[in-house]
């Protein structure tokens, strides 16, 4: 049985116990959340070296790091180093989005490299296999080709898969009728639309959704219902196409859960600050509380090179409003394939957003380290501060680069450090 089926029978599994221990909640809390559909445990039964990842209501906000090769950069060692760095600096999950080079080997190496939760977009695999192996165009993929990609990823142990089941002919028509600046910026969404328009057929993942459920149930993979119509700029946010797709995803969520398959929903994208909370509320209402996995959201379109910051701003607001899983954005978003430093910066920025939101949401234990940090700062306990820092290496580096005299404070205030002044004042 799947974790959802166990939960609905009132049973607590070993994975639920592990999830509860990692979150500081009871196994029954995890079980009841899974049964209600507002918590998922991402873990493929084939992922033997992977740790179950709980995502959802009442739990710590989780972080995902996207990595993966492209046709312009196929170096597997680079991607493995990105995976190591992402996990070192706090990513809970890694999505392999490889589209160039030995993609099967890269995915399997990433899975073997870490015990982190692994996600993927199998449609990329299907498209590459069609082009490389079968010498077809993407539009010549068959339905069997698409499902073969899903099975391949399932067999390799991928824990959650992004599938763009809500990209339908009807949603495309709504987008055309309303008009958009950026049209579709989701690669999987674009592939699907190209296939539908050329073949004059409905999206196979929507039309044959029951087959998708049968496959995912065998492996207890979590379905991450992708947002093919996520806005690619602020002006396109919360429009007819995006919301129509979300309505469809809500309906598919019910079908999946009835079948015993765990589901989370993917969301935007580029969203103005004043629309973020509305987007979260819509998703939670239309998808019956299913965990929400958001990309950013980015709150401005004009900060290339700093999009990890625009992402962190939107992510903090989204998570505080109820988003459960944040996908990072790196400084190189919209500009190039991220390098290792970009991955580090992106993970840290999104961790800050998630942690700030967890404090706002009152997640159990979220503020403990902040209190400990305050006490270390009061005592000028530098080693204690480094140990509590999200990025201890950077904190140590900054302090070492600005040496201090024997007063023990930092070079911002020196001997006039407020902590030292107050200690002297209170001692009188």
N, C-alpha and C positions, 0 to 999 in steps of 0.2 A: 504494500500500500504506500501511497504518498504521505508526506507529513500532514497535508491537509486532511486526508482521509483518517489518519490516526487521531488527529485533533478532534475531528467531528464525532469520533466514537468515544471521546473523553480520555484517550490514552496519552500518556507522556512518554516520549521516546528519548533515546540517548542524545540525539541531536537537540531536542528541546532542552534537555538538562544542560548541555554544553552552552547553548545560547543563553540560558538563564544565568548561568555562572558568569559568563562574560559581561552581562548587562547589569548584574546585581539585582535581579528580580527573581520571582519564583518560577519554577517550571510551569506551574498552572497558569501564570500570567501569559507566558509564551504560548502555551497550548490554546488558551481561550482566544488570544489574538489571532492565531492561525485559523482557528475554527470560524471566527467572525470575518476573516478575509482582510483584516487590517495589519497583519504581520505576515511576513514570509520568511522562510529559511532557505537561502540560496545555497544549494549543495547538490550536485549531480552524484548519483550513486556510483558513477565510474571515476569520480575525482578522489582517488584513494589518499592522496597527500594533502587534500584541501580541508580547511576548517569551515564548518557551517557558519554562514553569515546571516544573522537575524536583522531584518529591516522592517521598520514600521512604527506604529503609534506607541508612544511611551518609552521608546528606546533611543539610545544615542544616535544622532544623525550620522549616517555613514558617508564615506568619501570614495568616489571612483576616479581612477586615472586612466585616460585613454592613451594607449601607445600603439605602435604598429608601423610597418614599413609602407613605402609607397613605390610607385614605378620609378621614381627618381632617386630613391635611397632604399636599398634592399639589404643593408647590413644587419644580419641577425644579432651580432654581438652588441650593437648599439641598442637594439630593442631589449635584450636581456639586461643590459646595464640600466636602462630606464625602469624596467620592472623592479630591479633591486633597489634603486633609489626611491621609487614610488613607495614601496613597502617600508623602507627604512624611515621615511619621513611621515608615515602615518596613513597611507592609502589603505582602505579596507578591501578594495576590489580593483582589478585591472581589466580593462576591456582591450582585447587585441583586435585592432581594426586594420590589419595588414591587407594591402592590396598590391604588393609588389614583391618580387623575389620568391623564395621558397616558403610560401605562406603556411603550408601544412607543418613544415619543420619549425617555423617560428612559433606557431601556436603551441605545438607540443613542447617545445623547449621552455616557453614561458610558463606553461602549466607545471612542468617539472621543476622549474627554478624556485617556486615559492608555494607556500600553502595558502596564499590569498585567494579569495573568491575570484573566479574568472568569468568574464562575459565576452560575447562576440556578436557579430551580425552575419549569420550564415549566408545571406543573399550575396554578400561580396564573394564568398567561396564559390557559390553556384555560378556567378558571372565569370569569375576567373577560370573555372574549370571549363565552362562553355567555350570561352575564347581560346584558351591555351590547349586544352586536351582535345576538345571536339571540333576546334576550328570554326566555331559559330560566332555570330554576332550576339550581343547581349539580348537583343529582341527575339533571337531564335531559341533561347532557353525553353525547355519544356517544363511542364509542371513537375515531372519526375526529377529533372535537374535541380529544381529549387528544393525539393524535399530531400534529395540526396545530400545536398550541402548541410541541411539541418541534421541529418542522421550522422554525418561525418563529425560534426562538432559535438554532438551528443556522445558519440562513442569515445571521443578524445577526453571527455570529462568537463566540458564547459558547463558552468553552473547556471547561467542565465543567458538567454538569447533575445536580442532585439529583433522583433518581427513587425513589419509595417502593414498590419492587417487592416487598418482603418483607411488606407489609401485606396479609395474606390473611384469608379467612374463618376458616381454622383458627387463625391467630394471635389474631384477635379473640376466638374462643371460649376460647382458653387464658387470655387476659386476664380475661374474665368469670368463668371458673371459679376462678381464683386470687384475684381481687379486687385492686383498686388504689385508692389515695386519689385520685390525679390523673388516672386513666384515660389519655387520649392528649393530649399537649401540642404535638405536631407539627401545624402547620397543614396541611401536605400529607397527613399521616397521617389527620387528622380529615376532610378533604375526601374522601379515598379510602374511609374507613369509612362515611361518610354515603352515598356513592354505592353502595357494595356492599349496604348494608342496605336501601336504598330499592329498588334494582333486583333484589335477590336474585341477584346474579351475583358471580363472582370478580373480583378486581382486574385490569383490562385490562392493566396494565403487567407483571403476573406472567403472566397467561394468554397474552399476545401478546409475550412477551419477545424472541422471534426478530425480530419486526418492529422493536422498539426497537433491537436490535443492528444491523440493516440500515441504519437511519437514522444512528445514531451513527458507524458505520464509514465512511460516505461523507465525513464531515467530520473524522474522527479526533478527535472529542470524547471526553473522558474521562467515563466513567460514575461518578458518585458515588452509590453505592447508599445511599439515605437510611434513617435510623433512625426510622421512624414510631412505634415503641414505646419511644423513649428515655424514661427516667424523668424526670418533672417535679418530683420531690421525692426526698429521700434514702430515704424509706421504700419507694419503688417500685423502687429500684435492683437490678439483677441478678436480676430475677424471671423467671418462666416465659415471659412474652410477649416480653420483650427478648431472651432467649437463643434462643427459637424463631425469631424474626425473623433473628437473627444466623446461625443454622444455614442458613436459606434463602438468605441473602445469600452465604454461602460457596459454596453449590451454584450460584447464579447467576454468581458470580465465575468459576468454572471454565468455565461455558458461554460467558461473554463472552470470556474469554481464548482459548478454543479457536476462537472466531470471529474473533479478531484485534483485539478491542476492549480498550482499557486501562480498568482499574477501580481505584477506591479505595472504602473503606468508611467510612460515617459512624457515629459512636458517641455515647454519652451525654455530656452531660446533667447530672443531679444525682446525684453518687456520693460516699458516705462515703470518707474518706481510705484506710481499710483495705481498700476494694474496688477501688481504681483499678488497681493492678497486675494483679489478677485479670482485670479487664475487658480490659486490653490483651493479656494472655496468651491469653485465650479468642478474641479477635478474630484475633490472629495465627495461632493454631492452626486455627481453623475456616475462616478465609479464606485459608489457605496463604500467609501473609506479605504479602498485599496491603496497600498503604499505608493507614494509619488516620488518619481526619480526625475530631477530637473537638471538641464544643462545650463548652468549659471543660476538664474538668468542674467544676461548682460543688460545693464541699465543705460548704456549709451553706445552709439555706433562709431564714435569718433576718437577712440583711444587705442589705435593699433600699437602694439608694443607694451601696453599696460592692461590688456584685457583680463589678466588674472585679477586685477583690482576691481574692474567693473563687474566681473563675475562674483567676487567675494561680497561686494555690496549687495547685489541682487540675491545671492545665495543665502546671506544672513537673514534677509527679510523673508525670503521664501520658506526657509526652514523654521523660522520663528512662527510663521503663519501655518505650518503644518507639513511642509515637504519633509520627506523621510530620508532621502538619498540625494546627495549633490554630486554631479559630475563636474570635475574641475575644468577650467580653461587655463591655458598657459599664456605667457607673454607673446608667444609666436602665433597665436590664433589669428587667422585671416592672412598670415604672412608667409609661413613656411612650416615644414615638418618640425615639431619641437625637438630640441636636443635635451641632453641629460639635465642641464641646469634649468631649462624651462620646466621640465617635469617637477624638479624639486620646488621651484618657485610656485608652480601651480598647485601642488599638493598642499604646501604650507598655507597659501592664501585661502584655499577652500577649507582647510582644517580650522583656520581662524573663524571663518564664517559659520561653520557647523557648530563649533564650540560656543560662540557667542549666542547662537540660536538656542542651544541646549540649556544655557543658563536662563534665557528668557522663557523657555518652555517649562522650566522646573524639572528637567530630567535628573533623576536621582544621582547624586554625586558629582554633577557637572561643575559645581563651583568649588569643590574641595581643593583642587590644585591652585585656584586663584587665591583662596584664603592662605594656603601654604606659601605661595609666592609673596603675598603681602607681608607675612611674618619674616620671611628671609630678607626682604628688602629693608624692613625696619631694623633688622640686626646687621645689615650690610654683609649678609652671608652670601658671598658670590658663588661658591660651589653649590649651595642649595638652590640659588636662582638658576644656574646652568642646568641643574638636574631636572628642574620643573619646566624649563623652556620647551616650546614646540620644536625649535631648531637650536639645540645646545651648541652645535658647531659654530653657527653664526654669532650667537651671543658671546662665546669665548673669543672668537676672532675679533669682534668689535672692541671688547674690553682690552685685549692684548695689543691692539693697534693704537691705543691711546693710554700709555702707561701713566700711573698715578704716583704721587709721593706717598709718604708714610701715613697720610691721614685716613686711608682705607676707603674713601668714597670714590666717586667717578669724576672725570674731568669736566662734567657739566657744571657742577657747583663747587667742586674742590673742598677746601676747608670750611666753606659756608654751606655745606650740605644740610638741608633742613632736618634730616634724621639726627645728625650729630648735634645741631643746635638745640633741637627739642630734648635730646637725651640730657644735655647739660642743664637745660632749663628745668626739666622735671626732677633732676637730681638735687636741686637747691631746696 
